Each structure stands twice: as structure tokens, then as C-alpha cells.
Amino acid sequence: MGYTLAIDTSAGTSVALTRAGAPIAEYNDSSNMKHAEGIGAAIAAVLAQGGVKAKDVATVVVGRGPAPFTGLRVGIAAAMMFAEGAGAKLFGVVSLDAIALEALSDEAIAAQVAAGVPLLITADARRQEVYWGLYSGLSKSGAPICIEGPGVIKPAALAELMQQRGVQPIEVSATVFATRLSQVFDAQVIDGAASQDVSALYLREPDAVPSPGKRVSG
């Protein structure tokens, strides 16, 4: 079985090399700035740490967000270019799923979710908003089961929405680790739910838009 390279830039930068779900090497930088400057070095560092060449990577998995426009597109572009250059297959995973998997590795949280308490995963969306997804647990293969979302909303509105749903979820907001992203993908493969959709989940218009330019009078 070949190696899997997982990349996520939905918040900071996380790059991992795995094989059959087992972590080989991982790089994490919590900074949400300068993704473009650091992503190439991060990929190179992980491959070097694992003693693996690009041609040995059979699968590339990239986090689709949701996340702000600028950072997220860097990871997706890097994943697309690496996959094309290495001749690897490319797949996308919702980044919130990786956070859900990390949260559900906690026995106390997993026990509450198994008892019927939903898991609410949130992430900073800026503009005083959060990205969110509601989860009911794991599939038999270990893939997080999202029952609502992803979406973007004000925290107060999200609390009101949960109240309307009649649920008091466990809320977790954490870092996306690329190793977890890879493990979500592995479980989705078993479930027959792996997706080659690598489109970005911005969920709203980008902060910066091209200028229409000046009008030229006739």
C-alpha cells in the first residue's frame, strides 16, 4: 500500500504523511498567515522526515474547509499540483470531520455521543462568526457522521438554532490535524463515501474581490 499525503490549510498549516492510517510524519503550524510561503517547505519537511519521495505517494487528501478564502485555496492548490506531479489520486475531506474525529477519540466525549448527545464542531470564521457542523458519532468504519452542516453563523444565532432543534450538544473547537484528515479519508473509503470533490467550502463571498477597473469614456 502506498503512502498518503494529507494537507489542510483551513486555519493553520498541517501536513501529514501516513500509511494504512498510521502516522509517519506530521508538520503543524498554528499561524493562519503566510500559508503560501510555507506550504512547499512543509510538504518537503514531511517527506524528508518520512524518508519518502514524491513518487511513493499514491494518494493526496486535502481539507476542503470550511475556511476563509485566502488560506484555504493555498492548501487545495498545493494538493492539486503535488498530485498531478506525483501521479497520485486526489481526494477531498471536510476539515470539520477531522476535528470531529479528534474529539471523538476522547473516551468521555465518545461516551456522551454514544448516549445520544450530539457533537457540535465549530471553527473561527472571522467577522464574529463560526463555521459549524453537528455530528452523531462514527460509522462502523470510524468516519464521523455529520447530521447537519457545514454552515457559517453568528455564535448567538447558532445557540438559538440548537435550542430550536431541542438539543444541548457538546461543543468542541480545535485544530485540524492532517493525520486525522487522512484517517477520516481511510474510513470513508471503507464506507464507500470517499470523494474526489476538492472544491473549497468558503460558504460566503471572499473578503477581497477584483476591482472592476476604471470606466473609459468614449
C-alpha positions as CSV (number, residue, x, y, z in Angstrom):
1,M,0.0,0.0,0.0
2,G,1.3,3.4,-0.9
3,Y,1.7,6.5,1.2
4,T,-1.0,9.1,1.7
5,L,-0.1,12.8,1.9
6,A,-2.7,14.9,3.8
7,I,-2.8,18.7,3.6
8,D,-5.0,21.2,5.4
9,T,-4.8,25.0,5.5
10,S,-8.2,25.8,6.8
11,A,-6.7,27.6,9.8
12,G,-3.0,27.0,10.3
13,T,-1.0,24.7,8.1
14,S,-1.0,20.9,8.8
15,V,0.7,18.4,6.5
16,A,1.0,14.7,7.3
17,L,2.4,11.5,5.8
18,T,0.5,8.3,6.6
19,R,0.4,4.7,5.5
20,A,-2.6,2.5,6.1
21,G,-3.9,5.1,8.6
22,A,-0.7,5.1,10.7
23,P,1.1,8.4,11.1
24,I,4.6,8.5,9.6
25,A,5.4,12.2,9.9
26,E,3.5,15.4,10.5
27,Y,4.1,19.2,10.4
28,N,1.9,21.7,12.2
29,D,2.0,25.5,12.2
30,S,-0.9,27.2,14.0
31,S,-0.3,30.5,12.3
32,N,-3.1,31.5,9.9
33,M,-0.8,33.8,7.9
34,K,1.7,33.1,5.1
35,H,0.3,29.8,4.0
36,A,1.6,30.3,0.5
37,E,5.2,30.9,1.7
38,G,5.3,27.9,4.0
39,I,3.3,25.1,2.3
40,G,6.0,23.9,0.0
41,A,8.6,23.7,2.8
42,A,6.1,21.9,5.0
43,I,5.5,19.2,2.4
44,A,9.2,18.8,1.8
45,A,9.8,18.5,5.5
46,V,7.2,15.8,6.0
47,L,8.5,13.8,3.0
48,A,12.1,14.1,4.3
49,Q,11.1,13.1,7.8
50,G,9.4,10.0,6.5
51,G,12.2,9.2,4.1
52,V,9.7,9.2,1.2
53,K,10.0,10.5,-2.3
54,A,7.1,12.2,-4.1
55,K,6.7,9.3,-6.5
56,D,6.0,7.0,-3.5
57,V,2.8,8.9,-2.6
58,A,-0.2,7.2,-4.0
59,T,-2.9,9.4,-2.5
60,V,-3.3,13.0,-1.7
61,V,-6.1,14.1,0.7
62,V,-6.9,17.8,1.1
63,G,-9.1,19.6,3.6
64,R,-11.9,21.5,1.8
65,G,-12.7,23.7,4.8
66,P,-15.0,25.5,5.5
67,A,-12.5,28.3,5.9
68,P,-11.7,31.8,4.7
69,F,-10.8,32.2,1.1
70,T,-7.1,33.0,1.1
71,G,-5.6,30.3,3.3
72,L,-7.9,27.5,2.2
73,R,-7.1,27.9,-1.5
74,V,-3.4,27.6,-0.8
75,G,-3.7,24.0,0.5
76,I,-6.1,23.0,-2.2
77,A,-3.8,24.4,-5.0
78,A,-0.7,22.7,-3.4
79,A,-2.6,19.4,-3.2
80,M,-3.7,19.6,-6.8
81,M,-0.2,20.4,-8.1
82,F,1.5,17.7,-6.0
83,A,-1.0,15.0,-7.0
84,E,-0.5,15.9,-10.7
85,G,3.2,15.9,-10.4
86,A,3.4,12.6,-8.4
87,G,0.7,10.9,-10.4
88,A,-1.3,10.4,-7.2
89,K,-5.0,10.2,-6.8
90,L,-6.6,13.3,-5.2
91,F,-9.5,13.3,-2.7
92,G,-11.2,16.0,-0.5
93,V,-12.4,15.8,3.1
94,V,-14.4,18.4,5.0
95,S,-12.0,19.8,7.6
96,L,-14.6,19.8,10.4
97,D,-14.7,16.0,10.0
98,A,-11.0,15.8,11.1
99,I,-11.8,17.9,14.2
100,A,-14.8,15.6,15.0
101,L,-12.6,12.5,14.7
102,E,-10.1,14.1,17.1
103,A,-12.8,15.0,19.5
104,L,-14.4,11.5,19.4
105,S,-11.0,9.9,20.3
106,D,-11.7,11.3,23.8
107,E,-13.4,8.5,25.7
108,A,-15.6,10.8,27.8
109,I,-16.9,12.7,24.7
110,A,-17.4,9.5,22.8
111,A,-19.4,8.0,25.6
112,Q,-21.7,11.0,25.8
113,V,-22.2,11.0,22.0
114,A,-23.0,7.3,22.1
115,A,-25.6,8.1,24.7
116,G,-27.3,10.4,22.2
117,V,-25.7,13.8,22.9
118,P,-24.8,15.4,19.6
119,L,-21.3,16.8,19.0
120,L,-21.1,20.4,17.7
121,I,-17.8,21.2,16.0
122,T,-17.0,24.9,15.5
123,A,-14.2,26.8,13.9
124,D,-13.3,30.5,13.7
125,A,-14.9,32.1,10.6
126,R,-13.8,35.6,11.5
127,R,-16.3,38.5,11.2
128,Q,-17.5,37.4,14.6
129,E,-18.9,34.2,13.1
130,V,-18.2,30.5,13.3
131,Y,-18.2,27.6,11.0
132,W,-20.1,24.6,12.4
133,G,-21.2,21.0,11.9
134,L,-23.3,18.7,14.0
135,Y,-22.2,15.1,14.4
136,S,-23.9,12.0,15.8
137,G,-20.9,9.8,16.2
138,L,-18.8,7.5,14.0
139,S,-19.7,5.0,11.3
140,K,-18.7,1.3,11.7
141,S,-15.5,2.2,9.8
142,G,-14.8,5.2,12.0
143,A,-15.8,8.1,9.8
144,P,-17.6,11.0,11.6
145,I,-21.3,11.2,10.8
146,C,-22.3,14.8,10.1
147,I,-26.1,15.2,10.5
148,E,-26.2,19.0,9.9
149,G,-23.9,21.5,8.3
150,P,-21.3,22.6,7.5
151,G,-22.5,26.2,7.8
152,V,-21.4,29.7,8.9
153,I,-23.3,31.7,11.5
154,K,-23.1,34.1,14.4
155,P,-22.5,32.3,17.8
156,A,-25.7,33.7,19.3
157,A,-27.7,32.5,16.3
158,L,-26.1,29.1,16.5
159,A,-27.1,28.8,20.1
160,E,-30.6,29.7,19.2
161,L,-30.6,27.2,16.3
162,M,-29.6,24.4,18.7
163,Q,-32.3,25.5,21.1
164,Q,-34.8,25.3,18.3
165,R,-33.6,21.8,17.5
166,G,-34.1,20.9,21.1
167,V,-30.5,19.7,21.6
168,Q,-27.7,20.6,24.1
169,P,-24.7,19.5,22.2
170,I,-21.1,19.0,23.3
171,E,-19.2,21.9,21.6
172,V,-15.6,21.4,20.5
173,S,-13.5,23.9,18.7
174,A,-10.0,22.7,17.9
175,T,-7.1,22.5,15.5
176,V,-7.3,20.4,12.3
177,F,-4.6,17.8,12.3
178,A,-3.7,16.4,8.8
179,T,-3.2,12.9,10.3
180,R,-6.9,12.9,11.3
181,L,-7.9,14.1,7.9
182,S,-6.1,11.1,6.4
183,Q,-7.8,8.8,8.9
184,V,-11.2,10.2,8.0
185,F,-10.5,9.5,4.4
186,D,-9.4,5.9,5.1
187,A,-12.7,5.3,6.9
188,Q,-14.7,6.9,4.1
189,V,-13.0,4.6,1.6
190,I,-14.3,1.6,3.6
191,D,-17.7,3.2,3.8
192,G,-17.7,3.8,0.0
193,A,-18.1,7.5,0.7
194,A,-14.7,8.8,-0.3
195,S,-15.0,11.9,-2.6
196,Q,-12.8,13.4,-5.3
197,D,-14.5,16.7,-4.9
198,V,-11.8,19.2,-3.8
199,S,-13.8,22.3,-4.3
200,A,-13.4,24.9,-1.5
201,L,-16.1,25.3,1.1
202,Y,-16.0,29.1,1.6
203,L,-19.7,29.3,2.4
204,R,-19.7,33.0,1.7
205,E,-18.1,35.5,-0.7
206,P,-14.4,36.1,-0.3
207,D,-13.2,39.2,1.6
208,A,-11.3,40.5,-1.4
209,V,-12.9,40.8,-4.9
210,P,-11.3,42.0,-8.1
211,S,-11.6,45.7,-8.9
212,P,-13.9,46.4,-11.9
213,G,-11.3,48.9,-13.0
214,K,-11.9,52.4,-14.3
215,R,-14.5,53.2,-16.9
216,V,-13.2,54.6,-20.1
217,S,-15.3,57.4,-21.6
218,G,-15.9,57.3,-25.3
